[in-house]
């Protein structure tokens, strides 16, 4: 259920926006100052053995990303920062009370995205409270990674963070592959395109990693996690589709029908968790779930199958795949949507 973020760069805007973007850039520059080359961490005898192994593993994944997946070979994720907190950015997303679509915020370079990120949790919670008071469905959550789209490579690149390493090899691989994909192709003002492409890269990239580095035990654990994730997503997508139909029919009591459908979703997740403790991590999500949760899920996953099908059509050749996605990203959105439904 991990989500990522793109860093808003502080270029132009009103006073409040300038402060927001300046804080984002300042936080990133602070991380860059703290970052040390991973080779230094590996050579340092005071580095704990467990961390040394995870860093060496991350570097193998980083090399694989460029050599086998044709992802950018640059300065990103070659330096490391140890963070005291479990997330590097806290995102806020919002949706109307009777619609499953994300409120959008617009920034220079990045274009418009369906979330607003803060390096400080309290600031994210303040915005979330404000949006709730205005009547939005709101979801605030911590993310383990973000991307500057390669714009900070001249400063040393986006650093590898301790938050990348907390979920095991498979999750570290997904984060590295996903974030590097944002540097390979990016369409301004189209979060669904960008996130689905990066999610497809992480999934296909991990398949390639297992093919080259088979590990039956780790693969089995990861496949079990993915099966649970797929089951959770299927239930959430079913709820999303049914809620869209409810919201489109203003002849009924939409508030009551909405509450009943979210109650049903919570009960479905609770039933899965009662049968398999591996689903217990989804219970907190289900207890808080609202339109914003379901809209965010669509942003990351709705078009993933289309990108995977494109990869297959191109003969599973990574350079051709990235080049075609980059070409699509340059097209007008309507034309892009027609070519990649």
LOKEKE-222760 format. One record per atom (N, C-alpha, C): residue in three letters; y, x, z. Coordinates in steps of 0.001 Angstrom, whole numbers, plus 500000, padded with zeros to 6 digits. Layout:
N
ALAYXZ
...
END
This chain:
341
UNK498797500813500000
UNK500000500000500000
UNK501254500847500000
UNK501085502122499789
UNK502261503005499816
UNK503200502675498675
UNK504486502756498945
UNK505498502539497933
UNK506385503763497866
UNK507031503965496717
UNK507866505145496537
UNK509300504731496291
UNK510136505727496059
UNK511548505452495819
UNK512112506476494854
UNK513207506114494226
UNK514002507044493438
UNK515283507282494202
UNK515781508498494181
UNK516981508835494944
UNK518219508474494152
UNK519105507699494760
UNK520373507343494114
UNK521328508522494189
UNK521886508916493058
UNK522797510057493019
UNK524240509597493206
UNK525056510308493968
UNK526405509863494296
UNK527436510249493243
UNK527576509436492215
UNK528513509786491158
UNK529784508953491237
UNK529701507662490963
UNK530882506832490927
UNK530643505564491741
UNK531731504856492083
UNK531585503586492774
UNK532657503410493807
UNK532661502234494439
UNK533632501962495484
UNK533384502812496701
UNK534267502656497688
UNK534203503517498882
UNK532870503396499600
UNK532433502143499841
UNK531166501948500547
UNK530002502517499747
UNK530028502288498434
UNK528958502819497596
UNK528990504336497562
UNK530194504894497507
UNK530278506352497512
UNK529664506918498772
UNK529951506305499926
UNK529371506799501190
UNK527852506687501166
UNK527354505566500641
UNK525905505367500568
UNK525246506457499720
UNK525814506707498544
UNK525226507708497640
UNK525405509121498177
UNK526530509355498828
UNK526747510674499425
UNK525736510932500533
UNK525427509908501314
UNK524414510060502370
UNK523050510356501766
UNK522728509666500666
UNK521442509906500015
UNK521347511336499508
UNK522409511795498840
UNK522398513163498328
UNK522379514166499474
UNK523152513898500527
UNK523177514810501669
UNK521809514950502311
UNK521094513835502417
UNK519744513886502978
UNK518821514725502111
UNK518937514558500797
UNK518093515339499888
UNK518423516827499974
UNK519710517157500008
UNK520107518564500102
UNK519629519181501413
UNK519619518382502466
UNK519118518880503745
UNK517632519216503649
UNK516879518363502956
UNK515455518654502764
UNK515271519928501949
UNK516103520095500933
UNK515995521298500110
UNK516267522557500929
UNK517215522464501860
UNK517511523612502714
UNK516336523951503625
UNK515629522919504075
UNK514504523138504983
UNK513256523636504254
UNK513172523380502960
UNK511951523668502212
UNK511682525165502112
UNK510423525528502310
UNK509967526914502140
UNK508880526947501082
UNK508819527997500267
UNK507745528087499282
UNK506383527914499933
UNK505512527191499284
UNK504187526949499849
UNK503425528256500003
UNK503652529206499107
UNK502993530510499243
UNK503372531175500574
UNK504609530962501023
UNK505023531521502311
UNK504272530860503459
UNK504115529545503382
UNK503349528836504417
UNK501898529332504450
UNK501329529560503272
UNK499933529998503207
UNK499773531417503738
UNK500792532245503545
UNK500719533633504012
UNK501055533768505486
UNK501706532782506062
UNK502145532834507458
UNK500955532619508382
UNK500639533615509211
UNK499476533518510099
UNK499648532447511172
UNK500889531985511400
UNK501106530943512408
UNK500899529532511850
UNK500703529412510539
UNK500441528098509948
UNK499070527612510402
UNK498965526437510994
UNK497665525923511430
UNK496663525878510281
UNK495417526138510604
UNK494383526214509562
UNK494272524911508776
UNK494371523781509483
UNK494240522493508802
UNK495383522294507810
UNK496598522654508210
UNK497741522525507310
UNK497610523489506145
UNK497143524698506415
UNK496975525672505334
UNK496021525127504266
UNK494948524505504711
UNK493985523959503757
UNK494589522806502959
UNK495356521925503610
UNK495970520802502912
UNK497012521281501902
UNK497755522332502268
UNK498748522878501345
UNK498078523536500143
UNK497007524269500390
UNK496279524883499284
UNK495711523806498363
UNK495225522738498966
UNK494702521615498200
UNK495811520965497363
UNK496968520794497973
UNK498096520199497249
UNK498516521066496072
UNK498473522372496235
UNK498824523265495137
UNK497802523204494010
UNK496539523014494366
UNK495532522835493322
UNK495787521541492539
UNK496166520509493258
UNK496496519243492607
UNK497744519387491731
UNK498725520141492231
UNK499960520355491470
UNK499676521102490172
UNK498831522110490247
UNK498465522858489044
UNK497686521973488076
UNK496786521173488603
UNK495991520269487768
UNK496897519279487041
UNK497937518799487731
UNK498840517824487136
UNK499461518348485850
UNK499864519601485850
UNK500489520175484659
UNK499461520638483638
UNK498397521257484109
UNK497429521862483188
UNK496512520828482540
UNK496092519828483300
UNK495118518859482785
UNK495751517525482401
UNK496848517134483062
UNK497457515828482820
UNK498745515924482010
UNK499139517133481638
UNK500351517362480828
UNK501604516827481495
UNK501633516819482819
UNK502824516427483558
UNK503759517634483684
UNK505040517420483949
UNK506008518529483915
UNK505594519725484778
UNK505730520910484185
UNK505440522165484885
UNK506780522769485285
UNK507237522424486472
UNK508569522839486911
UNK508551523169488399
UNK509711523187489030
UNK509813523633490424
UNK509387522580491440
UNK509253521347491025
UNK508951520279491979
UNK507583520455492631
UNK507556520169493946
UNK506333520164494761
UNK505676521537494878
UNK506508522571494858
UNK506018523928495078
UNK506592524516496374
UNK507426523732497060
UNK507937524096498377
UNK507625522956499341
UNK507586523275500618
UNK507080522308501600
UNK508057522111502742
UNK508132520842503222
UNK508953520490504380
UNK508110519673505345
UNK508141520052506613
UNK507460519296507670
UNK508462518298508250
UNK508141517015508162
UNK509016515966508668
UNK508528515454510017
UNK509458515092510917
UNK509038514561512220
UNK508682513083512159
UNK509104512379511093
UNK508894510935511007
UNK507825510608509967
UNK507270509381510028
UNK506169509017509123
UNK506599508646507717
UNK507905508562507456
UNK508412508212506124
UNK509624509067505831
UNK509915509257504550
UNK511090510046504174
UNK512249509134503797
UNK511941507931503369
UNK512948506947502983
UNK512477505575503451
UNK513428504722503828
UNK513119503332504152
UNK513773502455503100
UNK512959501655502429
UNK513432500784501363
UNK513628499361501859
UNK514561498682501239
UNK514778497263501481
UNK514675496540500144
UNK513845495505500096
UNK513769494646498907
UNK514035493219499344
UNK514537492407498410
UNK514879491031498731
UNK514591490139497532
UNK514248488877497831
UNK513991487887496785
UNK514580486554497223
UNK514958485700496275
UNK515447484371496642
UNK514382483576497389
UNK514808482584498141
UNK513887481831498974
UNK512883481033498154
UNK513271480639496913
UNK512366479885496063
UNK512203480549494693
UNK512031481853494694
UNK511761482591493453
UNK511103483916493806
UNK510219484385492925
UNK509541485663493155
UNK510101486656492146
UNK511308487106492432
UNK511967488119491620
UNK512859488939492539
UNK512935490222492295
UNK513649491113493187
UNK515149491133492906
UNK515911491122493975
UNK517336491424493877
UNK517465492849493365
UNK518488493120492530
UNK518623494446491938
UNK519910495102492388
UNK519818496420492556
UNK520975497265492840
UNK521082498278491706
UNK522297498585491294
UNK522494499459490140
UNK523189500758490549
UNK522754501865489937
UNK523261503195490260
UNK523469503999488985
UNK524358505000489021
UNK524466505917487886
UNK523138506652487675
UNK522846506984486442
UNK521663507742486025
UNK520397506893486138
UNK520097506379487335
UNK518873505629487556
UNK518880504277486866
UNK520054503689486694
UNK520120502314486226
UNK519909501355487387
UNK519353500198487113
UNK519170499165488130
UNK517724499156488618
UNK517556499059489923
UNK516235499040490533
UNK516165497883491530
UNK514952497505491865
UNK514756496347492723
UNK514656496678494198
UNK515288497731494641
UNK515278498087496058
UNK516492498942496369
UNK516757499093497655
UNK517824499984498111
UNK517221500846499208
UNK517321502163499051
UNK516662503083499966
UNK517634503806500863
UNK517170504099502082
UNK517986504791503084
UNK517153505891503744
UNK517748507057503984
UNK517040508094504734
UNK516973507778506224
UNK517750506799506658
UNK517803506410508068
UNK517248504999508233
UNK516231504840509077
UNK515578503537509255
UNK516540502490509775
UNK517422502874510690
UNK518353501912511280
UNK519268501303510217
UNK519697502115509255
UNK520556501597508187
UNK519803500587507329
UNK518542500876507056
UNK517729499933506285
UNK517576498621507049
UNK517346498714508339
UNK517188497505509146
UNK518488496702509204
UNK519626497380509211
UNK520916496681509204
UNK521089495878507922
UNK520784496499506768
UNK520886495781505503
UNK519892494625505467
UNK518673494866505945
UNK517664493804505947
UNK518140492602506755
UNK518717492864507914
UNK519224491773508748
UNK520354491022508046
UNK521225491756507364
UNK522334491130506642
UNK521813490220505535
UNK520833490710504771
UNK520287489915503681
UNK519558488680504202
UNK518835488834505308
UNK518171487677505906
UNK519194486623506313
UNK520296487063506906
UNK521351486135507326
UNK521947485407506128
UNK521915486040504944
UNK522436485419503730
UNK521427484469503090
UNK520191484457503624
UNK519196483519503123
UNK518139484095502211
UNK518094485405502065
UNK517081486039501228
UNK515771486201501990
UNK514655486212501257
UNK513398486723501790
UNK513491488243501695
UNK513183488953502776
UNK513438490395502844
UNK512194491137503317
UNK512021492336502794
UNK510933493236503202
UNK511515494631503317
UNK511358495250504470
UNK511817496618504705
UNK510601497463505068
UNK510477498639504466
UNK509267499438504660
UNK509561500920504445
UNK508777501761505074
UNK508906503201504903
UNK508085503685503726
UNK508588504710503031
UNK507872505274501888
UNK507664506771502106
UNK506544507309501622
UNK506233508719501863
UNK506809509678500840
UNK507373509161499733
UNK507803510054498664
UNK508937509429497874
UNK509701510274497222
UNK510732509800496309
UNK510871510809495176
UNK511597510395494149
UNK511815511282493005
UNK513292511321492647
UNK513779512483492245
UNK515126512600491681
UNK515050512728490156
UNK513906512357489577
UNK513713512344488123
UNK513860513726487494
UNK513681514768488298
UNK513785516128487788
UNK515174516713487840
UNK516169515924488272
UNK517551516411488265
UNK517806517491489312
UNK516924517626490287
UNK517148518653491305
UNK516275519894491094
UNK515636520004489928
UNK514795521181489698
UNK515603522476489718
UNK516855522409489301
UNK517684523616489319
UNK518038524041490746
UNK517833523110491706
UNK518060523434493120
UNK516766523800493852
UNK515687523862493134
UNK514402524176493751
UNK513377523076493609
UNK513791521954493048
UNK512850520862492802
UNK512618519976494000
UNK512106518782493743
UNK511743517887494833
UNK510664518563495678
UNK510836518599496995
UNK509857519304497824
UNK508619518467498128
UNK507523519146498352
UNK506334518515498902
UNK506628518235500376
UNK506347517020500818
UNK506657516612502185
UNK505380516403502985
UNK505496516540504286
UNK504326516318505139
UNK503783514908504970
UNK504643513963504578
UNK504193512591504362
UNK503231512478503184
UNK503239513462502267
UNK502282513483501159
UNK500863513754501655
UNK500753514414502796
UNK499470514984503208
UNK498713514150504228
UNK499266513013504608
UNK498700512267505735
UNK497593511291505351
UNK497314511149504068
UNK496330510145503671
UNK495080510696503028
UNK494844511990503088
UNK493667512553502457
UNK493929513009501039
UNK492951513656500442
UNK493113514259499117
UNK493512513227498071
UNK492836512081498051
UNK493103511097497010
UNK494537510591497068
UNK495034510318498267
UNK496405509817498380
UNK497423510901498038
UNK497134512149498412
UNK498029513245498027
UNK498084513373496513
UNK496924513274495867
UNK496876513350494409
UNK497697512233493785
UNK497535511025494282
UNK498283509889493726
UNK499789510112493838
UNK500228510570494996
UNK501664510771495188
UNK502220511839494248
UNK501533512960494132
UNK502011514038493254
UNK502017513579491806
UNK500927512954491362
UNK500844512509489966
UNK501892511429489682
UNK502059510500490606
UNK503012509401490422
UNK504439509921490308
UNK504835510782491241
UNK506218511260491243
UNK506519512142490029
UNK505562512958489606
UNK505775513768488409
UNK505863512900487158
UNK505158511777487152
UNK505232510871486004
UNK506657510361485809
UNK507379510133486902
UNK508766509679486775
UNK509629510722486064
UNK509227511985486149
UNK509981513036485445
UNK509576513132483979
UNK508411512587483629
UNK507937512663482245
UNK508527511566481371
UNK508735510377481946
UNK509286509254481181
UNK509937508290482145
UNK511119507797481765
UNK511849506889482649
UNK512752505992481819
UNK512654504686482054
UNK513498503706481360
UNK514508503156482354
UNK515782503410482113
UNK516820502875482992
UNK516763501355482989
UNK516984500766484150
UNK517051499307484307
UNK515709498609484113
UNK514590499306484290
UNK513286498654484102
UNK512282499189485115
UNK512431498765486362
UNK511545499236487429
UNK510092498909487143
UNK509837497716486577
UNK508457497336486299
UNK507785498290485334
UNK508505498698484293
UNK507970499662483325
UNK507715501005484001
UNK508703501514484728
UNK508602502842485333
UNK507491502922486360
UNK507419501925487237
UNK506435501989488314
UNK505023501729487816
UNK504887500837486847
UNK503550500594486304
UNK503031501822485563
UNK503902502483484807
UNK503509503720484120
UNK503082504781485133
UNK503888505012486158
UNK503555506034487148
UNK502293505668487916
UNK502092504374488189
UNK500876503944488873
UNK499661504144487986
UNK499808503873486686
UNK498707504140485761
UNK498381505625485714
UNK499407506476485714
UNK499184507925485703
UNK498432508362486953
UNK498812507831488101
UNK498121508256489326
UNK496657507821489313
UNK496398506639488798
UNK495014506144488756
UNK494179506920487742
UNK494703507059486546
UNK493981507800485513
UNK493870509278485864
UNK494931509820486476
UNK494908511218486873
UNK493860511498487930
UNK493720510582488881
UNK492706510787489910
UNK491306510700489318
UNK491107509813488350
UNK489811509769487665
UNK489505511115487010
UNK490522511704486387
UNK490324513006485736
UNK490024514087486768
UNK490696514019487920
UNK490438514996488980
UNK488994514913489457
UNK488509513687489707
UNK487121513544490176
UNK486136514036489123
UNK486448513809487849
UNK485547514277486786
UNK485457515798486775
UNK486586516461487071
UNK486618517920487065
UNK486193518527488396
UNK486352517775489489
UNK486041518267490833
UNK485250517217491598
UNK484022516951491191
UNK483248515874491828
UNK483003516153493308
UNK483150515099494100
UNK482880515151495535
UNK482383513775495923
UNK481066513614495995
UNK480460512292496171
UNK480977511579497420
UNK481122512312498526
UNK481548511680499767
UNK482998511188499684
UNK483898512052499231
UNK485296511651499128
UNK485486510555498085
UNK484758510649496985
UNK484859509619495962
UNK484406508267496487
UNK483321508257497248
UNK482811506999497790
UNK483820506369498736
UNK484431507197499582
UNK485449506681500504
UNK486644506124499740
UNK487066506853498705
UNK488218506407497931
UNK487900505147497145
UNK486704505065496580
UNK486325503869495827
UNK486278502649496733
UNK485809502838497977
UNK485782501715498914
UNK487208501256499238
UNK488119502220499431
UNK489526501861499680
UNK490119501129498482
UNK489797501606497275
UNK490341500978496081
UNK489782499578495872
UNK488527499375496213
UNK487954498037496102
UNK488640497069497059
UNK488931497547498278
UNK489666496692499223
UNK491073496414498700
UNK491719497455498169
UNK493065497281497644
UNK493070496279496500
UNK492063496368495630
UNK491979495439494500
UNK491759494010494979
UNK490945493833496017
UNK490714492491496554
UNK491989491934497180
UNK492694492767497931
UNK493978492341498507
UNK494963491972497413
UNK495068492792496370
UNK495986492510495284
UNK495636491210494580
UNK494341490956494400
UNK493926489728493725
UNK494352488500494522
UNK494195488547495829
UNK494627487427496663
UNK496137487257496613
UNK496861488377496639
UNK498322488311496597
UNK498813487783495251
UNK498175488214494161
UNK498573487746492830
UNK498285486256492683
UNK497158485821493207
UNK496845484390493169
UNK497901483585493920
UNK498281484068495106
UNK499329483396495874
UNK500648483410495120
UNK500973484540494523
UNK502225484647493764
UNK502283483624492642
UNK501201483510491872
UNK501184482589490739
UNK501291481136491203
UNK500603480806492288
UNK500663479442492796
UNK502037479127493371
UNK502649480090494000
UNK503994479882494544
UNK505025479721493434
UNK504866480446492349
UNK505775480257491219
UNK505719478815490708
UNK504509478256490663
UNK504364476865490230
UNK505015475915491237
UNK504871476220492508
UNK505493475402493555
UNK507014475434493417
UNK507563476628493222
UNK509023476758493144
UNK509593476086491892
UNK508782476000490841
UNK509257475384489604
UNK509306473865489691
UNK508675473289490699
UNK508606471837490850
UNK509486471398492011
UNK510737471051491723
UNK511654470681492796
UNK511512469224493226
UNK510462468547492711
UNK510215467170493141
UNK509462467123494462
UNK508885468239494892
UNK508121468284496120
UNK508899468998497224
UNK508352468968498432
UNK508945469690499557
UNK508542471156499410
UNK509372471925498728
UNK509002473312498411
UNK508901474177499658
UNK509732473945500655
UNK509681474745501880
UNK508346474557502597
UNK507895473321502690
UNK506610473065503348
UNK505464473667502542
UNK505485473457501216
UNK504408473981500375
UNK504384475510500419
UNK505553476117500446
UNK505636477575500549
UNK505007478058501849
UNK505379477446502962
UNK504841477853504261
UNK503326477705504295
UNK502808476623503728
UNK501360476402503724
UNK500645477457502892
UNK501254477840501759
UNK500569478825500900
UNK500569480197501541
UNK501640480578502225
UNK501634481873502906
UNK500681481853504109
UNK500557480711504762
UNK499574480597505841
UNK498168480796505299
UNK497895480199504142
UNK496588480375503513
UNK496328481846503189
UNK497348482542502666
UNK497188483968502354
UNK496875484763503623
UNK497573484478504702
UNK497295485184505965
UNK495864484923506431
UNK495425483698506315
UNK494064483365506744
UNK493026484055505878
UNK493292484184504602
UNK492358484879503711
UNK492231486353504087
UNK493357487004504380
UNK493325488418504772
UNK492659488569506134
UNK492940487660507058
UNK492296487705508378
UNK490782487578508245
UNK490329486713507356
UNK488889486523507166
UNK488245487792506616
UNK488916488459505680
UNK488381489718505158
UNK488311490777506251
UNK489368490862507075
UNK489396491860508142
UNK488321491594509186
UNK487998490327509411
UNK486945489993510368
UNK485583490445509870
UNK485401490456508550
UNK484138490882507961
UNK484059492394507772
UNK485209493016507496
UNK485255494444507184
UNK486509495040507816
UNK486357495874508859
UNK487537496469509515
UNK488431497266508571
UNK487907497654507421
UNK488711498387506456
UNK489892497587505935
UNK489857496274506090
UNK490969495423505665
UNK492015495240506753
UNK491786495800507933
UNK492697495540509054
UNK494121496014508761
UNK494274497064507953
UNK495604497556507626
UNK496431496576506809
UNK495785495600506191
UNK496509494609505392
UNK496973493416506223
UNK496526493334507451
UNK496862492157508249
UNK498353492116508585
UNK498931493269508936
UNK500364493289509254
UNK501178492894508025
UNK500762493369506857
UNK501439492989505621
UNK501379491472505440
UNK500195490900505626
UNK500029489466505408
UNK500818488642506424
UNK500891489103507665
UNK501627488361508691
UNK503105488243508344
UNK503650489266507706
UNK505082489277507383
UNK505367488838505951
UNK504343488617505144
UNK504514488432503707
UNK505450487283503359
UNK506290487523502367
UNK507189486506501827
UNK507385486789500339
UNK508345486134499720
UNK508558486316498279
UNK508852487765497908
UNK509577488483498767
UNK509928489870498467
UNK508677490743498399
UNK507724490521499303
UNK506474491290499278
UNK505748491082497945
UNK505660489822497516
UNK504914489520496292
UNK505641490008495050
UNK506959489946495048
UNK507723490442493907
UNK507596491958493782
UNK507596492666494909
UNK507439494114494884
UNK506071494495494344
UNK505052493771494750
UNK503700494041494266
UNK503643493936492754
UNK504311492937492188
UNK504317492764490736
UNK504990493939490043
UNK506049494491490662
UNK506768495613490065
UNK505855496802489834
UNK504974497069490781
UNK504126498257490696
UNK502857498048489879
UNK502357496828489826
UNK500994496655489311
UNK500848495739488103
UNK501824494899487799
UNK501610493877486786
UNK501284494464485419
UNK501926495572485039
UNK501750496110483686
UNK500861497353483651
UNK500225497684484762
UNK499341498852484780
UNK498229498741483739
UNK497537497597483624
UNK496487497507482599
UNK496994497783481184
UNK498232497392480891
UNK498779497653479550
UNK498933499148479300
UNK499366499895480310
UNK499493501347480153
UNK498119502006480058
UNK497163501521480812
UNK495814502088480719
UNK495210501822479346
UNK495478500640478795
UNK494993500333477448
UNK495674501231476411
UNK496964501501476604
UNK497676502420475701
UNK497059503813475759
UNK496729504276476944
UNK496091505584477107
UNK494785505641476314
UNK493994504569476385
UNK492734504516475645
UNK492984504508474142
UNK493988503733473688
UNK494273503653472252
UNK494693505010471691
UNK495301505835472519
UNK495746507155472080
UNK494677508226472286
UNK493440507780472455
UNK492333508716472564
UNK492284509460473880
UNK492959508908474903
UNK492997509503476240
UNK493576510927476191
UNK494498511139475274
UNK495177512433475147
UNK496486512361475934
UNK496564513146476989
UNK497701513062477899
UNK499044513383477232
UNK499166514445476441
UNK500482514711475825
UNK500951513560474950
UNK500023512987474172
UNK500384511869473304
UNK500784510647474132
UNK500093510432475227
UNK500386509292476101
UNK501795509393476671
UNK502117510540477263
UNK503459510697477841
UNK504540510597476765
UNK504282511175475607
UNK505270511138474530
UNK505513509706474068
UNK504449508918473962
UNK504607507533473526
UNK505343506704474572
UNK505031506926475847
UNK505738506197476907
UNK507218506579476902
UNK507508507858476717
UNK508901508289476648
UNK509609507641475458
UNK508911507503474340
UNK509501506834473174
UNK509791505370473493
UNK508830504700474118
UNK509024503300474487
UNK510200503145475445
UNK510341504108476351
UNK511411504031477345
UNK512787504083476701
UNK512886504671475520
UNK514180504781474837
UNK514533503527474038
UNK513580502637473847
UNK513811501435473060
UNK514582500393473866
UNK515245499445473192
UNK515816498302473905
UNK514715497565474661
UNK515053497006475790
UNK514030496430476655
UNK513209495345475962
UNK513841494473475216
UNK513119493392474547
UNK512090493943473571
UNK512466494980472828
UNK511534495594471882
UNK510396496278472617
UNK510733496946473722
UNK509709497611474543
UNK508722496586475105
UNK509217495467475582
UNK508355494440476157
UNK507420493864475106
UNK507909493730473890
UNK507069493191472820
UNK505932494133472459
UNK506197495430472521
UNK505190496430472170
UNK504222496721473311
UNK504664496475474547
UNK503817496768475709
UNK503892495572476657
UNK503191494480476315
UNK503288493252477129
UNK502682493422478502
END
